[in-house]
Amino acid sequence: MGKATGFIEFSRVKAPSRPVAERVGDFRHVQLDYAADELTRQSARCMDCGIPFCHQGCPLGNLIPEWNDLVYRGAWRAAIDRLHATNNFPEFTGLLCPAPCEGSCVLALNREAVTIKSIELAIVDRAFAEGWITPEPPVTRTWKKVAIVGSGPAGLAAAAELNRAGHSVTVFEKADRIGGLLRYGIPEFKLEKRVLDRRLELLEAEGVVFRPGVSVGDDVAAADLRRDFDAVLLAGGAGQPRELPVPGRHLHGVHVAMDYLTVQNRRCEGDIIAGDDGITAAGKDVIIIGGGDTGADCLGTAHRQGARSVTQLELLPAPPAARASANPWPEWPLIFRTSSAHEEGGAREYAVRTSGFSGDEDGQVRLLHAERVSRATDGSGRFDAVPGTAFALPADLVLLAMGFTGPVRNRLLDDLDVRLTDRGTVWRDEAWRTSVPGVYAAGDLQRGQSLIVWAIADGRQAAKAIDQDLRDDAQVS
């Protein structure tokens, strides 16, 4: 590596962020760039560890030690080439990925991990700024046609790879804009949509055709898609939210988190929301049920909308500050984490179960009723109420951010009659084929709720399998 003793000489330094008082006043990116000399030091911390377990942690198999070394040496052009060799969209993962690679970093055995994610983002930002990332359309075309249903990270990664292989790719998206959850599910302060649009413009220039506002199964029949295309890839994600069947769920002001986030993203896009301009936390006591990334996204959004108070509830107990003995390296560390949204304020309550809601005479939610819980000791995973711990919290807006159970059961899946797994996800074999000939599946639709890095990896692998099948078919014919 560039500096053999770098991991001894330099400590991990988190990428700088905009001051809280400034950033809660807008929806621009929270994170700032490293100073050039600090970035050199951070990349120098990557060890000559022999076996880079960061590869094991990264579903994409990113060549992390290689581009860390290239950054240390100032070889930025080579660094973006190595980064793009395994990742179509490093700007997305550099901003959004929870960095399982860092959990597997060998340095994390007894020190803080290398700042892999921030270095990745710095590489791609530098490459765009220098004009090194330009459209690269295929030299030749196979004239095989592939339809991709869903324009999230899995669908876009598959589109990029299949187009690069020379196939004609059309991406269908039911929303009015391309991007899936990248567009309407992720807040601007984590992913400004100019970053998404910049990559979409490149894909269009390379020949990918986007058809937003088209619901396959409704606007276009599934049978027509199979007839008109040589292959169909289902990449619609796992958008079915987990529900909370408790008394008062029907009250006004109790919303699924994704509906809330979508409204704000539409505001940032400049869209006009009907009625009172949609759901807002302005001046309200807000309760977020769910302690994951979606809950944190709601938290940061509520801060920016001017909530009176925000409380985030989590059913599970608070995680430990450091790895537990049952959670050894290089597993993902199940530890207490503080996101940028948590830095901005709000309360977090753990081991709490919501028992219901009550409202006023107009049907507006006003109170959340809850109780403290503890995990049963019989190994069942059940949570039992702790006697005498029932309490209530003021609540004008309640956001359900408890994750997703699988793909939305829509007309497309019904008309195709694809086989489903016991979990309700779309079944596929090792070659990414569903039970319907010529139809493939990738991303959360077949995996279940997961990470953006897994979605991109799935899209790339599905594209490779589709390309192979199309070429085999061409040879037979």
N, C-alpha and C positions, 0 to 999 in steps of 0.2 A: 504494500500500500504506500501511498504518498508520504505519510509520516508515521513511522512504526510506533512511535511513542505518543501519538496524538491523544489516544484514549486516556493516557495517564496525565498528560499536561493540561487538557482542557475539560471543563465541565459542560454538561448539557445546559444550553440556554434556550428557553422557549422563544419562538418567534414573537416579535413585539405586536401589540394590539393597540388600537385606538383607545383613548381614555373612555371610561364608562359614561361619564357625563356627556361626552360628545356623541358617542355612537348610538345611544338610545334615542337620539333625536332624529335618526334617519334609518334607512334600510341598506346603506352601503356596507361593503365588506368590513368585518371586524378586524381581521388580521392585516398586519403591515409587513413590508419586506425586511429581511435581515440587512444589516450593513454588510458590505462586501467582505470586510475582514472577518466579521463574525461568521459568515457563511463558510469561509475557508476553514476556520477553526472547527466548526461543527462537522464538516465533511471529513476533516482530519481525524475525528474520533472513531471513524469506522476502522475496526481492527482487521489485521491479517489473521482471521480466526480459523482458517483452514477449512472448516465446514460451516458455511454461512446459513445458520438456521433461519435467518430472515426469509430465505427462499421457502422454507417450510411453512412459515406464517402467511406468506402472500399467495392467494389463490391464482394470481396471474404469473407467478414465477418470475417476478421482476428481477433484473440483474443488478441488485442493489449495491453490492460492493464495487462493481465496475463503475457505475455512474457516480458513486460517492468519490471514488478515486479521481475520476475525470474532473469533477468539480474542484477538488483540492488542487489539481494541476492547472486549472483554468481552461480546460479543453471542453468548453460549453457545447460547441457544435457536435462533437462526438458524444457528449452526454445525452443530448436529446435523441440522437439516433439510437443509442442503447436503450433509452427509456421507451421510445416508440416501438422498439422491437417486440415488446411484450404487452404494451398498454396503449390502446387507441386514444384514450382520453385522460392523460395524466393530470390535466388541470381539474378534472372532476374528482378524481381520487385524492389529489393533493389538497383539495378543499374539504371533501366530505368523508373520506374513508376513515374509520376509527383506528387504522394502522395496526392490524394484527402482526405485521412484520416487526414492529417495535417491541411487541410482547415477546417475540421469539429471538430478538437480538441477543447474541452471545454476551455482549457487554452488560446486558440487563441481569446477568447472573449475580453480580455483586455491585453494579453501578447503575446509573440511569442510562437508558438505551440511547442509541444514536437518533438524531432528529430526522429520521428517514422521510417522513411525510412532508415536512417543510422544505427539505432539500429537493424533493421531487417537484413540488410546486415552483420553487425558484428556477429549476431547469426549464420547465415549460414556459413560464412567464418570460424568461430571458430569450427563449427561442422565438416566441411570438414577437417580442419587442425588436429583435434583430431581423425579423422577416425571413427566418429560416423555415418556417412552417408554411408551405404553399400547397395548392391542390396538386395531387398526383394521380390523374386519371389513368386507368389501365391502357396499355399500349394496344391490346387487341381485345375483342369481345367474343364471347362464346355464343351470345344470343339466346342463352338459356335465361328464363325469367323466374325471379323469386319474389314472392310477396311476403312481407314481414308485417305482422299485426301487432302493433305496440311500438312506441318510439321512446321508451325508457332506455336506460344504459345497455340492457341486453340486446334489445332490438337495434339500437344504433351501432353497437359493436359488431353485430352480425352483418348489418348493412355495409359497414366499412370494409369488412373482410371479404364478403361475397362480391362486392363491387370491384375490389382490388383484384380478385380472381378473374374478373372479366364478365361476370354475369350481370344482367340487367335487373336492378333491385328497385322495388317500389315499397315504401313504408307507409302503412295505413295507421292513422291515429284518430280516435273518436273525438278527442278534444279539438278546440279550434286552433290550437298551436301545437307544434311538434315539441317533444321533450318528456312526455309522461310526468312522473313525479319530480323529475329534475326541473320541470317548468312550473308546476302548480303545487307540488308538495314540499319543496325545499325553500325556506325563506331566502329573500334577497341578501340578508346579511351574512348568509353562509355561501350562497352561490348567486352572484349578480347575473341576471339573464343575458347580459352582453357576452359573458363568457360562454354560455351555451350557444347563443346565436352565432358567435364567431366560429365555433366548430361546425355547426349546421351549415353555414355558408360554404365551408370547405368541402363538406360531403356533397352538397348540391353541385358545386363546381366540378367535382370528380365524377358526377353522373348519377348519384342517388336521387330518386324521385320521391318527394314527400307529398302525401295526400292527407292533410289534416281535415278534421270535420267529417270524417267518414267512419261510421260505425259498421264494422264488418259483421254481417249477420242480419243487420237491419237495412242499411243503405246499400250494401253489396251483399248478395247471397253467398253463403259459404260454398255452395256448389259451383257458382260462377267463378269464384276465386280458384278453386281446384281445377276448373276447366281451362282457365286463361293463363295459369302459371304452372311452371314445371315443378315448383316446390313452394310450400307454404310454411312459414315459421311462426308459431304462436309465441309471442313475447309480451303478453298483456299484463304481467305483474300479478301480485297477490293483493288486490285492492279491497277485499272483503273485510271490513273492520270488525274487531271483536266487540260484541255488545255487552251491556251491563243491565241484565233483567231485574231491576229493583223497582219498588214503588216510586212513582214520581218521574220516571224516565221520560214520560210524555210531555213534561212541563216545558214551556217556552224558556229558552236560555240554556238548555242541555243539548249539546251538539257533539257530533263526531269530530275529532281533531282535524281530519283532512278537509272537511267542509270549511272549517275556520281558516286553515292555512291557505286554501285555494282562493277564498275571498280576498285575503290580503295580497296574495300574489297577483291577483287580477287588478287590484288597486294600483300596485306598483307598475303594472303593464299599461296603466292608463285607461282601463276599461271602466265603464259606468255600471255599477251594480244596482239592480232594481230595488225599489222601495227605499229603505233607510240607508242604502249603501252597504247592506249586508251586516254580518256579524262583526261586532267590535267589542274590545275590552275597555274602551275609554270610560274612565270614572267608575268602574265596576270592581266588586270583589270577585276574583276569578279563582276557580279551583280546577286544577289539572289532574286528572286521574290517570296515572301511568308515569313511571320514572325513567323511561328510555329516551332515545334521540327525538322521537316525535313529540314527547312531552317537553323536552328542552326547547324544541323549535317553537312550540306554543308559548312557552315561558318568555323567550326573547321577543316574540311578536307582541305579547301582552304588554311587556315593558315599553315597547316603542309606541303602542297605541294609547298609553297613559292610564293603565289600570290603577285603581286605588290600592289594591293588594293582590298578591298572587301566591297561592299555596299549591304545592305539588305533592300529591299523595302516591305512595307506593305500597303495594301489598307485601312485598318481600322485606325482610329486615335490612337494615343498613349494612352495606358490605364493609369489610375491614379495610384499614388504611394500607396494609401490605398483604402480600400473598399469604393465604392460609396453607397449612401443610398439605392439604388435600388438593391444592391447586398449584403444582410445581411448574417451574420453567421447563419447556418452552410453551406450555399451554397459555391461552389468553388469560391475562391476570384479571380475576374477578375482584376488583378493588374499588374503593370509593373514588369517584371522579367528579371533577368540577368543570363544566363546560363554560364557554364564554357567557351564555345566558344566565347561568347560576352566579357568575361573578357580578352580574348586574343587579342582583337582588332577588327577593322572593324567599319563601320558606319551604323547606322540604320536611315531610313527615313520612316515616317508614313504619312498616308493620301495621298498616291501617287498611281496614276494609269498609267500603261504602255500603251502607244498608238501605239508603233511600234518600229521596229529596222531598221537600215540602215547599209550597208556593203560596202566593197571595190569591185574592179573589179573581184576579185577571188571568190566572194560570201561569204566572211568571215565577220561576224558581227563586227562592229566597234563602233556603237553608239546605245544607248537605248534612245528612246524618251518618255517623260512622262509629266504628269501635276498634279498639286495639286488638291485635291478633297475635298468636304465637303458633309456630309450626308444630304439628302433632309429632310425638316421639315414636309412633308406631311404624314410621317409614312410609306412610301412605302419601305424604306430601300435602296432607290436608292442613288447613289453617283453622284453628279454633279461637273463638272469641275469648278475650281475657275478661272475666267477670268484673262488673263495675266500671268499665272503661268507656262506655258509650258517651259520645259528645256530638256537638253540632257546630258547623262553621257557617258564617254568612256567605252566601253565594248568589251572585246575580248572573254569572256566566260559568257553566261547567263544561269542560272539554274532555271528552273520552279519548285518551291516547294510550290504549291498552294493546296496541299491535293489530296484526291482521291474521285472519285464519286461513287464507288461501285466495285463489282467483274468484272473481265475481262470476256466479253462474248466470251466464247470459245466453242469448239466442245462438251465438256463434258456437259455443261449446255444445249446446243441445243439438243444433243442426248437424254438426260434424259427428256427434255421438262418440267423442274420444273417450277412451278408458280413463277413469280417475283412480287415484290411490285411496287408501283408507283415510288419509288425511284430507281428501278433497282436492288435492293438487292433480295436475295432468300427468298421467303416467307416460314415461318414455323409456326406451331401451338404452343400451350403452352407446348406440350410434345416434342418439338424440331423436330417434323416430318415435312418433306416437303410435297408437293402435290403428290409425287411419293411414293408408299408403300415401306417400308424398307430403305428409304433414308432420312437422317437427315441433319441438317445444324447447324453450330456453328461459333462463332467469327464474324469478320468483314464482311464476305461474306453475313451474314443475318442481321447484325446490322448496317453496314456501318462503315466508318472510325472511330476508337475509340482508347482506351488505351489498353496497354498490360494486365493490371489487369482485364479489362473486358473480354479480349480474354480468359485468363486462367479461369475466372469464368464461361464463356459460355461453354468452353470445359468440365469442371467438371460437370456442370448441364446437358449438352447433354449426357455425358457418363452415368450419373445416370438414365436418361430416357431410353437410349438404353438398359442398363442392365436390367431394369425393364421389358421392352418389350420382351427381349430375354428370361427372366425367365418365363414370362407369357406364351410365345409360347411353352416353354419346358413342362410346366404343362399341357397345352391343348393337346399336342402331346403324 
